[in-house]
Amino acid sequence: MRQWTRLLNDDPLPWLLGDETPPVKHIALRLLLDRPADDPEAVGALTAAMQADPIAAVLSVQDPEGYWIKPGPGYATKYRGTVWQLIFLDQLGADRNDPRVRAACEYVLSHSQTAAGGFGASGEAGSSAPPSSAAIHCLNGNLLRALIGFGWLEDQRVQRAIDWQARSITGEGFGRYYQSGTSGPGFCCAANEKLPCAWGAIKALAGLARIPTELRAPHVQQAVRQGAEFLLGRDPAIADYPMGWGNTKPSGSWFNLGFPLGYVTDVLQNLDVLCELGFAGDPRLTLAIDWLLAKQDRQGRWTNQYAYNGKTWVDFEKQGKASKWVTLRACRVLKAICI
């Protein structure tokens, strides 16, 4: 038995590797069993995943030009607009070489980037780029993670978004903050009453985490260090990060594990990002790991408590039921802490 599975009430791998959910099988083979991309079983699972829902359903409603719903920056509608489909296709492990996926990447890079470099949250229709004031950590980080995952790291537009991401965090050489969006260094955001936003920090770091360590420029490394210090400055199990608008308790969404992941986040994604950045052995994660383990059922599975049902082109899973996707997310973290 693999070391990390000893932390579970039962081994969920046979369930995750079932042929009935090829996207889960593909990712489990690659991330949990360390199969190479050209492994025959992994190749077969990816081929099947591209032909099955939810990936097939999402791609079936894509416009030939590469967008969803309407042309433009693609933030609207939630969660059926263009930027959300690219984010979700990455989370589903879609094939980076599929022409439709590549068209979506090119469309977002051509229509969703602001003049400042960050990706902007605009739902306007048309060909105009979103204003620089619309660039925000959560969207930029989500799109960076997807685009880098799909193989676009060397594209100069992605490099500009990385530069925006890092400098907006540290403040070093950053052009301008906006009262209506990213309002200051260290993840300050108007959506959190201009206080540092932990949801934005997690998404931003998830994007930067996809950059191989040896390719991170010094200012990117500094942004990662600063972001990790912020997230580890509070106990991830409690998640009492700065709260605006008179809130005195963390959002309940922190503690409702789900899939897919939009701008909302949870304790598990916080753990996942910190582990990916090299903090898997940090004792400050102990209580959050204990909390995560306590959420499993007798079969070593986790429930989808935030499933976006009725909001996406097709339901990925049923909310309130045992979830292969959430279980896959949890197993990835548990594997990381056992290495």
N, C-alpha and C positions, 0 to 999 in steps of 0.2 A: 504494500500500500504506500502511495506517495505521502511524504511527510505532512503536507498541508491538509490532506484529507483526514488525518487523525484528529484534527480540531473539530470535525463535523460529527453530527449524530449518526449520519450514514453517508455513503459515497454517492454523490449526485451525478458522477461522470457518465454512467450508462444512460441515464435520462437525458443529459445534455447532448450526448452523442447520437441520439435517436435520429433516424432518417426523416422523420415527419417534420422536423424543423431544421432544414439544411443551413440557414444562416447561423443559427446557434452552433450547429455541429462544426461548421467551418471555423468559426472563431475559437471554439473550444479546442479543436485540433491544433490551431496555430498558437494560441496563447497559453493554454493549460498543459498541453502535451508537447509543445515546442516542435511541432512538425514544420518542416520547411515549406516554402510556398509551392515548390514543385512536387511535394509529396502527392502521390496519386489519389489517396483518399481525400486530402485537402482540396486538390484540384476538382475532384468530382463533387465535393460538397459545395464549393463555390459556384460551379456550373449550375447545380441544382438550385442554389440560393437565388441566383439571378433570374430563374424561371418561376420562382415561387413567391407568394406574398410573405411579407409586405413589400419587398423590393420590387417585384413585378408590378404590383398595383401602383406604387409611386411612379415608376417610370412610364406606365401606360398612359398617364395623364399629362406628361411633359410635352410642352410645345416643341416642335422641331428646332426652333431657335435656341432652346436650352432652358427656357423659363417655365414657371408654373403660374397659373391664375391670370397674370397680366404682366406685360413688359415693364421693366423698371428695376429699382433697387431690390424689391422682392421681400420686404419684411412683412407685408400684409398679403393674405390674411394669415393670422395665427390659426393653426399651424400647418397651413397648406401652401403658403407662398414659397418663392424660390429659395431663399436662404435656409429656410427650415428643412426643405427636402435635401439640400446638400449636407446639412448637419446630420440629419437622420440617416441618409444613405451611408455616411461614414460610420456611424454607430452600428449600422446593420452589416458592415463589412462588405459593401458592394465592391464589385470588380473595378479597380482603377482604370483598366484598359478598355472598359466598355465605352463605345462612342457616345452614348447618352450621358454617362457620368462625366466624361471629358467635356462635353458640350455644356453641362451644368456648371462645371468649374470655370470654364472660359466665360460664360455669361455672367457669373457673379463677379469675377475679376474685372470685367468690362463695364459693369453697371452698378455695383454696390460699394465701390471704394470712394472715399471722400478725397478731396484735394490734399488733406493733411496726411493721408496714408492709411488711416484706420477705416474699417468697414462701418457704414452708417445705417442706423435703424430708421429706414424710411419706407413707407408703404405707398408712396406716390406712384402713379402710373406714368410712363413716358421714358424718354431717354436721358433725362437730366440726372447727373450724379447727385447723391445725397449731400447735404451741406456738412461741412467739417464739424459743426456742433452736434451732428447726429452720431458721430463715432463714439461707441461705448465699449467698455471692457467685455461685457458678457457676449455680445455679438461678435466682436473682433476675435476674442479667444476661441469661440466655437467655430468660426469660419477658418481661422488659422489651423486649428486642429484638423478640420476636415481637409483643407487644401493640402496641407503638408502630408497627411495620411494618403491622399490620392496622388502624391508624387510631384507636387508643384513647388517644392521648397526653393528651387533655384530660380523660379520666375521672379523678375524684378518687382512685380506688383506685390507678391507675397513678401519679399524682402522689405518693401516699404511698410507693409502692415506690421511686420515684426518690429521694425524700428519704431513705429508709432506706439506699439504695445509696450516696449521696453521703456522708452523715454517718457511716456505718459505715467508710468509707475514711479520712476525715480525722479522725474522732473528735470533731469539733466539734458540741456539742449532742447527742451520741448517748446514748441511754438506758442500754443495758446490753449488755455482751459476755458470751458464755457459753463455759464451758470445753469444752462438747461440740460447739460449732459455730463460728460466727464469734467468735473468741476475743480479738480485739484489732484496733486500727486498722491501716491499711496492708495489708489482705488476710490478716491472721493467721487461720489456720483449724485446727481440731482435726484435720482429715484430713491435715494436713501437719505434725503434731506442734507445732501452735500457731505455726508459722513462716509468713511471708507466702507465699501460694500464687499462683504465676504463672498457673496454669490459671484460678483464680478471678478473678484480675485481668483476664485477657483477656475472659472472659465478661462481667464487670461493665462494662468499658469498651465492649464491643460493644453493650451495652444503652444506655449513656449516649451513645454515638456517634450513635444514631438520633435524638436530640433535636436539632432545628435549632440551630445555634450561637447565634442571636439569642434563643432561648427558654431557654437554660441559665442558671439562677439562679447567683449568685456562688459558693455552696457546691458546686454541681455543677461549675462551671468549675474550682474548686480541686481537686475529686476527680479530674477528668480530668487536670489537670496532675500531680498526685501519682502517679496511676496510670501515666501515660506515662513519668515519671521513673523509676519502678520498673522498667518493662519495658525501657526503654533503658539501665538501669543495668548490664545484662549484655548480651553480644552475642547477639542473637536466633538467630544461626546455631549457637551452642553451647548455649544454653538452660540454662546452669548456675545457675539460680535456686535460692533456698533449698530444701533437700531434708531432710525429716525422716526419722525411723525408721532412721537409720544409713546411708541411701543416699549414695553418693559419686559416682554418675554420674546424669545426667539420664535420665528415663524414655525408653525407646525410642520411645514413642508420639509424642514431639515430632517425630520424623523419619520417621514413617509417615503420609504424606498420605492423607486419607480423606474420605468423605462417606457418611452425614450426620454432623453434629457434635453430640455429647451434652455431657457434662461434660468429656470428654477433649479436648485441643486439640493443635495442632501448630504448627510454625514458620510455616506459611503463614497460619494464622488470626492469629497474632501480627503478621505483616506487614500483613495486611488491615486489622486494627483500627487499627494505628498510621498506616497510610495514610489511612484514613477520618477520623482525628482531625487530619490535616494534617501528618504527619511523613514524607510520601512522599519528600521530598528530603533527609532527614536522613542524613548519611554513616554513621551508626551502623547503618544497614540494609544497607550495601553487601555485606558477606559473606553475609548471609542471602539477598539477591537473587541473588548468584552461585550460592549453593547451590541455590536454587530453579530457576534456569535449567539447571543441570547435571542436574537430575532429569528433564528432558523427553526424549522419544524423538526419533527422526529426523523424525517427522511433526509435531513441536510439540505433543505430547500428554503427559499425566501419567497415572500408574497409580493406581488406588484400592488403597491398602495397608491400609485400615481401614474396611471396608464394613458392619460390623454384620450380616453375613449370618446368617440364622436367628434373629436377635434382634428384628427388627421385623415388622410385620404382613405385609410383602412385601419381598423383597430389592430394594433400589434399583439395585444394580449387582453385578457379579461381582468379588469381591476378586481382586487380582492382574492385572486386565485394564485396558486403556486406558480411562480414565474421562472421560466428558463433564463430570461434575460437578466433579471435581478440576481438570480443565483450565479450566473456567469460573472456578473460584476463582483459579487462577494468573493467568489473563488479566486478571481484574479488578485484581489487584495491579500487573501489568506496565503496564496502561493508566494507573494512578494515578501511577506513577513517571515516566511519559513526558509527563504534562501540563505 
